[in-house]
Amino acid sequence: MRRGYVPSLLLLALIWGSSFMFIEFALDDLSPAATMAGRLLFASAALGGVLVARRGFGQAVRCLKEFGRAGVVLGVISTALPFWLIAWGQTRIDSGIAAIGNASMPIFVALLAIRFMPNERVTGQRALGLALGIVGVGVLVGVDPAGGWAGAVGTLAVILAAISYAAGSLYSQHKLDNASGLLVSTASVLWGTVAILPFGVAQGPTSMPGWQAILSVAVLGLLGTAVGLLMYLRLLEDHGSSKASLVVYLLPVIALVYGAVFLDEPIRVTALVGLALILGGVALASGLVRPLRRQEPVPAPSP
């Protein structure tokens, strides 16, 4: 293992795990659509700047144009829609619950692959992992949900975001196998901005939001999205997909700690049970618990 892997993985987990907390701060003054439109504007400027710096302005524009419909699809299903669903869900549930629901995404990748990738087979430990993950989602949504029915609906919104992320992951694997990670990320963020910006403007604040909301949106865009994605791409390049994707297992735990310490959110038993079942299911379904065999990478979206 190359030096620097563990510190880089932990730092990325700390950054991405904080996203749910900063969403809570922003939602005090902004709507979910305005929060995510602002986040994507900051991220687009940062990632677009990096792409231009690496390829030059003309070539960067040509690459984005050639990306075409794929960029639009990813911008909607892997960026704008799941971002908005998570923020909307967090108007009804705690940030830690949202993080746990988001961690179920690899379960839905495996489930969708059964339907849309005929060569995928689910037997043995993988089938058990999928079953555990689904039970974990059920526990999170339906067993004494915090906030009653509103909490259940909010949790379902985050689960829908996880499904949308999963669809985007499979689409990118099928259509964009040889594309640059930076190009894919930049195109997704740019088209996601185009998709959500009209809603963000329509639902924008009627008065100047507080400094905490503005700073939170900037942190979400620059640190949580732009820097987080660049760090993840670097982890992929230096250490491979299996090691880089282990960040999935750290995110919900870190988000729960952030929520408890900075937002005074209670850590409920049902949340811990759901977390254990979902992460256990992801570990089994991805082959993490079988170190003697080839491990499958676990998708790790920017939350």
BELBELHU-V755468 format. One record per residue. N is the residue number from 1. RES is the residue in one letter. PHI is phi in whole degrees, -180 to 180 (NA if undefined). NEAR is the number of other C-alpha atoms within 10 Angstrom. Layout:
n=N res=RES phi=PHI near=NEAR
n=N res=RES phi=PHI near=NEAR
This chain:
n=1 res=M phi=NA near=8
n=2 res=R phi=-68 near=7
n=3 res=R phi=-65 near=9
n=4 res=G phi=94 near=11
n=5 res=Y phi=-64 near=15
n=6 res=V phi=-62 near=13
n=7 res=P phi=-58 near=10
n=8 res=S phi=-66 near=17
n=9 res=L phi=-64 near=20
n=10 res=L phi=-66 near=16
n=11 res=L phi=-64 near=15
n=12 res=L phi=-63 near=25
n=13 res=A phi=-63 near=23
n=14 res=L phi=-65 near=20
n=15 res=I phi=-69 near=21
n=16 res=W phi=-68 near=29
n=17 res=G phi=-65 near=29
n=18 res=S phi=-78 near=26
n=19 res=S phi=-58 near=26
n=20 res=F phi=-66 near=27
n=21 res=M phi=-67 near=25
n=22 res=F phi=-68 near=22
n=23 res=I phi=-62 near=26
n=24 res=E phi=-60 near=23
n=25 res=F phi=-61 near=19
n=26 res=A phi=-66 near=26
n=27 res=L phi=-69 near=20
n=28 res=D phi=-63 near=13
n=29 res=D phi=-121 near=21
n=30 res=L phi=-126 near=25
n=31 res=S phi=-75 near=20
n=32 res=P phi=-57 near=25
n=33 res=A phi=-67 near=26
n=34 res=A phi=-67 near=26
n=35 res=T phi=-59 near=30
n=36 res=M phi=-77 near=32
n=37 res=A phi=-64 near=28
n=38 res=G phi=-63 near=24
n=39 res=R phi=-58 near=27
n=40 res=L phi=-73 near=31
n=41 res=L phi=-64 near=20
n=42 res=F phi=-62 near=23
n=43 res=A phi=-66 near=28
n=44 res=S phi=-62 near=25
n=45 res=A phi=-62 near=16
n=46 res=A phi=-70 near=18
n=47 res=L phi=-69 near=25
n=48 res=G phi=-62 near=23
n=49 res=G phi=-63 near=15
n=50 res=V phi=-66 near=17
n=51 res=L phi=-62 near=20
n=52 res=V phi=-65 near=14
n=53 res=A phi=-63 near=11
n=54 res=R phi=-85 near=12
n=55 res=R phi=-117 near=12
n=56 res=G phi=87 near=12
n=57 res=F phi=-63 near=13
n=58 res=G phi=-62 near=9
n=59 res=Q phi=-67 near=13
n=60 res=A phi=-62 near=19
n=61 res=V phi=-65 near=15
n=62 res=R phi=-61 near=10
n=63 res=C phi=-63 near=14
n=64 res=L phi=-66 near=17
n=65 res=K phi=-66 near=12
n=66 res=E phi=-65 near=11
n=67 res=F phi=-62 near=17
n=68 res=G phi=54 near=11
n=69 res=R phi=-62 near=11
n=70 res=A phi=-59 near=17
n=71 res=G phi=-65 near=24
n=72 res=V phi=-64 near=19
n=73 res=V phi=-60 near=18
n=74 res=L phi=-65 near=26
n=75 res=G phi=-60 near=26
n=76 res=V phi=-83 near=23
n=77 res=I phi=-86 near=22
n=78 res=S phi=-114 near=28
n=79 res=T phi=-134 near=29
n=80 res=A phi=-61 near=27
n=81 res=L phi=-66 near=21
n=82 res=P phi=-65 near=24
n=83 res=F phi=-58 near=29
n=84 res=W phi=-65 near=23
n=85 res=L phi=-62 near=23
n=86 res=I phi=-64 near=30
n=87 res=A phi=-64 near=28
n=88 res=W phi=-63 near=21
n=89 res=G phi=-61 near=27
n=90 res=Q phi=-74 near=26
n=91 res=T phi=-76 near=18
n=92 res=R phi=-124 near=20
n=93 res=I phi=-134 near=25
n=94 res=D phi=-72 near=26
n=95 res=S phi=-62 near=30
n=96 res=G phi=-65 near=29
n=97 res=I phi=-64 near=33
n=98 res=A phi=-61 near=28
n=99 res=A phi=-64 near=28
n=100 res=I phi=-66 near=29
n=101 res=G phi=-60 near=28
n=102 res=N phi=-64 near=28
n=103 res=A phi=-69 near=28
n=104 res=S phi=-79 near=29
n=105 res=M phi=-52 near=30
n=106 res=P phi=-60 near=30
n=107 res=I phi=-62 near=30
n=108 res=F phi=-75 near=22
n=109 res=V phi=-59 near=21
n=110 res=A phi=-65 near=24
n=111 res=L phi=-67 near=18
n=112 res=L phi=-67 near=16
n=113 res=A phi=-63 near=18
n=114 res=I phi=-60 near=14
n=115 res=R phi=-82 near=10
n=116 res=F phi=-106 near=12
n=117 res=M phi=-127 near=13
n=118 res=P phi=-56 near=8
n=119 res=N phi=-78 near=8
n=120 res=E phi=-77 near=13
n=121 res=R phi=-127 near=12
n=122 res=V phi=-119 near=15
n=123 res=T phi=-141 near=11
n=124 res=G phi=56 near=10
n=125 res=Q phi=-62 near=17
n=126 res=R phi=-66 near=20
n=127 res=A phi=-63 near=17
n=128 res=L phi=-63 near=17
n=129 res=G phi=-62 near=26
n=130 res=L phi=-63 near=28
n=131 res=A phi=-63 near=19
n=132 res=L phi=-61 near=23
n=133 res=G phi=-62 near=30
n=134 res=I phi=-66 near=19
n=135 res=V phi=-62 near=17
n=136 res=G phi=-61 near=27
n=137 res=V phi=-62 near=26
n=138 res=G phi=-62 near=15
n=139 res=V phi=-63 near=20
n=140 res=L phi=-64 near=29
n=141 res=V phi=-86 near=25
n=142 res=G phi=-110 near=18
n=143 res=V phi=-98 near=14
n=144 res=D phi=49 near=15
n=145 res=P phi=-67 near=21
n=146 res=A phi=-64 near=22
n=147 res=G phi=91 near=13
n=148 res=G phi=65 near=15
n=149 res=W phi=-64 near=14
n=150 res=A phi=-61 near=15
n=151 res=G phi=-65 near=23
n=152 res=A phi=-64 near=20
n=153 res=V phi=-66 near=18
n=154 res=G phi=-62 near=28
n=155 res=T phi=-65 near=32
n=156 res=L phi=-63 near=22
n=157 res=A phi=-62 near=24
n=158 res=V phi=-68 near=30
n=159 res=I phi=-63 near=27
n=160 res=L phi=-62 near=21
n=161 res=A phi=-62 near=29
n=162 res=A phi=-63 near=28
n=163 res=I phi=-66 near=24
n=164 res=S phi=-64 near=24
n=165 res=Y phi=-57 near=30
n=166 res=A phi=-62 near=27
n=167 res=A phi=-62 near=21
n=168 res=G phi=-64 near=21
n=169 res=S phi=-64 near=20
n=170 res=L phi=-66 near=18
n=171 res=Y phi=-61 near=18
n=172 res=S phi=-67 near=19
n=173 res=Q phi=-66 near=12
n=174 res=H phi=-80 near=11
n=175 res=K phi=-100 near=10
n=176 res=L phi=-126 near=15
n=177 res=D phi=-60 near=10
n=178 res=N phi=-104 near=9
n=179 res=A phi=-78 near=12
n=180 res=S phi=-65 near=11
n=181 res=G phi=-62 near=18
n=182 res=L phi=-65 near=17
n=183 res=L phi=-65 near=18
n=184 res=V phi=-60 near=19
n=185 res=S phi=-64 near=25
n=186 res=T phi=-65 near=26
n=187 res=A phi=-63 near=26
n=188 res=S phi=-61 near=27
n=189 res=V phi=-68 near=32
n=190 res=L phi=-62 near=24
n=191 res=W phi=-72 near=23
n=192 res=G phi=-63 near=28
n=193 res=T phi=-63 near=25
n=194 res=V phi=-60 near=18
n=195 res=A phi=-70 near=18
n=196 res=I phi=-96 near=23
n=197 res=L phi=-58 near=21
n=198 res=P phi=-58 near=14
n=199 res=F phi=-71 near=16
n=200 res=G phi=-65 near=21
n=201 res=V phi=-68 near=13
n=202 res=A phi=-63 near=10
n=203 res=Q phi=-107 near=15
n=204 res=G phi=-71 near=21
n=205 res=P phi=-70 near=13
n=206 res=T phi=-85 near=8
n=207 res=S phi=-137 near=7
n=208 res=M phi=-63 near=11
n=209 res=P phi=-68 near=14
n=210 res=G phi=-69 near=12
n=211 res=W phi=-62 near=11
n=212 res=Q phi=-65 near=14
n=213 res=A phi=-67 near=21
n=214 res=I phi=-64 near=19
n=215 res=L phi=-63 near=14
n=216 res=S phi=-64 near=23
n=217 res=V phi=-64 near=29
n=218 res=A phi=-64 near=22
n=219 res=V phi=-64 near=22
n=220 res=L phi=-60 near=31
n=221 res=G phi=-76 near=28
n=222 res=L phi=-80 near=22
n=223 res=L phi=-90 near=23
n=224 res=G phi=-66 near=25
n=225 res=T phi=-100 near=28
n=226 res=A phi=-66 near=26
n=227 res=V phi=-64 near=20
n=228 res=G phi=-60 near=23
n=229 res=L phi=-67 near=24
n=230 res=L phi=-65 near=18
n=231 res=M phi=-65 near=17
n=232 res=Y phi=-65 near=23
n=233 res=L phi=-63 near=19
n=234 res=R phi=-67 near=15
n=235 res=L phi=-61 near=21
n=236 res=L phi=-61 near=16
n=237 res=E phi=-67 near=12
n=238 res=D phi=-86 near=16
n=239 res=H phi=-128 near=16
n=240 res=G phi=91 near=13
n=241 res=S phi=-68 near=19
n=242 res=S phi=-64 near=19
n=243 res=K phi=-72 near=18
n=244 res=A phi=-64 near=26
n=245 res=S phi=-75 near=20
n=246 res=L phi=-65 near=19
n=247 res=V phi=-59 near=24
n=248 res=V phi=-55 near=23
n=249 res=Y phi=-78 near=20
n=250 res=L phi=-90 near=19
n=251 res=L phi=-55 near=27
n=252 res=P phi=-65 near=27
n=253 res=V phi=-64 near=19
n=254 res=I phi=-66 near=20
n=255 res=A phi=-64 near=26
n=256 res=L phi=-61 near=27
n=257 res=V phi=-65 near=18
n=258 res=Y phi=-57 near=22
n=259 res=G phi=-62 near=24
n=260 res=A phi=-69 near=17
n=261 res=V phi=-80 near=11
n=262 res=F phi=-101 near=9
n=263 res=L phi=-118 near=16
n=264 res=D phi=57 near=11
n=265 res=E phi=-84 near=17
n=266 res=P phi=-73 near=15
n=267 res=I phi=-100 near=15
n=268 res=R phi=-87 near=13
n=269 res=V phi=-61 near=9
n=270 res=T phi=-63 near=19
n=271 res=A phi=-66 near=25
n=272 res=L phi=-66 near=18
n=273 res=V phi=-65 near=15
n=274 res=G phi=-61 near=26
n=275 res=L phi=-61 near=26
n=276 res=A phi=-62 near=16
n=277 res=L phi=-68 near=25
n=278 res=I phi=-66 near=32
n=279 res=L phi=-68 near=24
n=280 res=G phi=-63 near=21
n=281 res=G phi=-65 near=27
n=282 res=V phi=-63 near=30
n=283 res=A phi=-62 near=25
n=284 res=L phi=-69 near=22
n=285 res=A phi=-68 near=28
n=286 res=S phi=-91 near=24
n=287 res=G phi=84 near=21
n=288 res=L phi=-63 near=19
n=289 res=V phi=-85 near=14
n=290 res=R phi=-121 near=12
n=291 res=P phi=-67 near=8
n=292 res=L phi=-82 near=8
n=293 res=R phi=-114 near=9
n=294 res=R phi=-65 near=11
n=295 res=Q phi=-88 near=17
n=296 res=E phi=-89 near=14
n=297 res=P phi=-67 near=17
n=298 res=V phi=-100 near=26
n=299 res=P phi=-59 near=23
n=300 res=A phi=-135 near=23
n=301 res=P phi=-77 near=24
n=302 res=S phi=-70 near=19
n=303 res=P phi=-79 near=24
